[in-house]
């Protein structure tokens, strides 16, 4: 039995220690916003925050995650600047990749509160979006950074 705190709720999980966190979240806990795509940590669709840091849940085992605090997009408050910017900038097209990308952006802005356009490009370079929402994502990340820094109107 392994213990995790997921979106603020302590959860006890019974699964093999080497089960990827992705499958624990999706299949055991029913959190389907965490998507499976590549299975090798390359695309970013399965990104969650683990103890506040963006992690690819397809390559983290349950044993490695045990005792951690996991945040999926459902655990991010509705008023979070990233969620608000994503809505205001109408970022998603299909939405498949957006939860993981948004969580990576949250982690990035925690580490780099006043990013340059180049830093945003570099930080988001390893997440894939087949719809081509990257241009709107960059605007939304800049807007969220401005909001977090107390600026109005980006």
N, C-alpha and C positions, 0 to 999 in steps of 0.2 A: 504494500500500500504506500502510495506517494502522496504528499501534500503539496498543493499549489494554491496561491491566492490568484484568482482570475477575476479581473474586473471588480476588485474589491471584495470578492467572496472567497472564503477559504473552501477549497474543494479537495476531497480525498479521492484518489484515482487508483484503481487496481488495473494494472497492465504490465506487460513485460518492460523491464528497465530500458531496453534498447528501442522501445517504440518512439518514433519521432513525435515531438511535441505537436506538430501539425495534426497528426491523426488523433492524438488525445483530445485536442481542442475540437476538431471537427466531429469525429465519430463517437467519442465518449461523452464530451460535454455539449455537443450540438451547436458549436459556434462556427457556422459555415461562412462567415465573412473572411476567414483565413483560408486562402485559396491554394490549391495544389496546381502547379504548372510544371516546373522543371524537376523537382525532387533532389536537386544538388546545390541549392543555395545561390543560384546564379541570377534569377529573374526578379526576386523581391516580392512576388505576389503573396507569399506566406509570412511576410514580415510582421512581427509583433514587438511590443516593448517588453523586455525581460529586465526587471529591476531598473527600468527607465531607459535602457539601451536597445536600439533596434537590433533584432536578431532574426535570422531566417529560421523559422520554426521547423522546416523540413529537415534540417541538419542538426538540430538540437534534440538530444534524447530526453525522455521523461526523467531518467536518472540525473542528467545534467541540470534539468530545470527544477528538480525537486527543491522545495523550500523557497522558490522564487516568487516574485510578484509579476504576473503576466497581465499586460493590457492589450486588448484587441480594440478595434475601432469602436465597438459598443461601449467600452470602458472610458473612452475619451469624452469628456463632458460636451454637451451640445453647444455650449457657449465658447468652447475652445477656439482661439483665433484661426487655427488651421481649418476646422470644420466650417467656420463662418466664411473664411476666405474662399474655400472650395465652392461653397454655395453661391457667394456673391460673384465669383469669377466664372461660374458655370463650367467648372473644370471637366467633369466626367462626360464621356459619351456613353460607353456601355457600362462602365463602373466596375468591371471585373478586377482590375488592378488597383483601384483607388484606395481600399483600406490599407494595404501594405505600403503604398507610396505615401499616404498621409502620415502613417506612423513613422516612416523613415524621416519625413520632413519634421515631425515633432522632435525626434531625437536630434536632428541636425540643428534646429533652431535653439535647442537647449545648449548645445556646444558652441554654436556660432550665432549669437543673438543679433548681430548686425552684418549679415552676409552681403558680399558683393555678388553681382550677377555671375561672375566667374566661379565663385565658391558654390553658388546654388547649382550651376551646371555640373561642377565636379561632384558634389554630394549626391546629386540625383542621377548621375550618369549610369549607375549600375542597376537601375530599376527600369523594367520594360513596360511600355504601354503601346499596344498595337494600334490603338485608335489615333494616336498622334496628339494627345492632350498635353504634351510636354510644355508647349509655349504658354498655355493657360496655367499649368502647374507652377511655372516660374513666377508668373505675376501673382498668383495666390500666395506663394511662399514669401515673396517680398511684402505683400500686404500683411500677412500674418506677423512677419518680423516687425513691421512698422507698428502694428497694433500692440505687440508685446513690449515694444520700446516706448509706448505712449504717444506715438505720432498718429495723427488723424489724416485720412485721405491718401495714404501710401505715397 
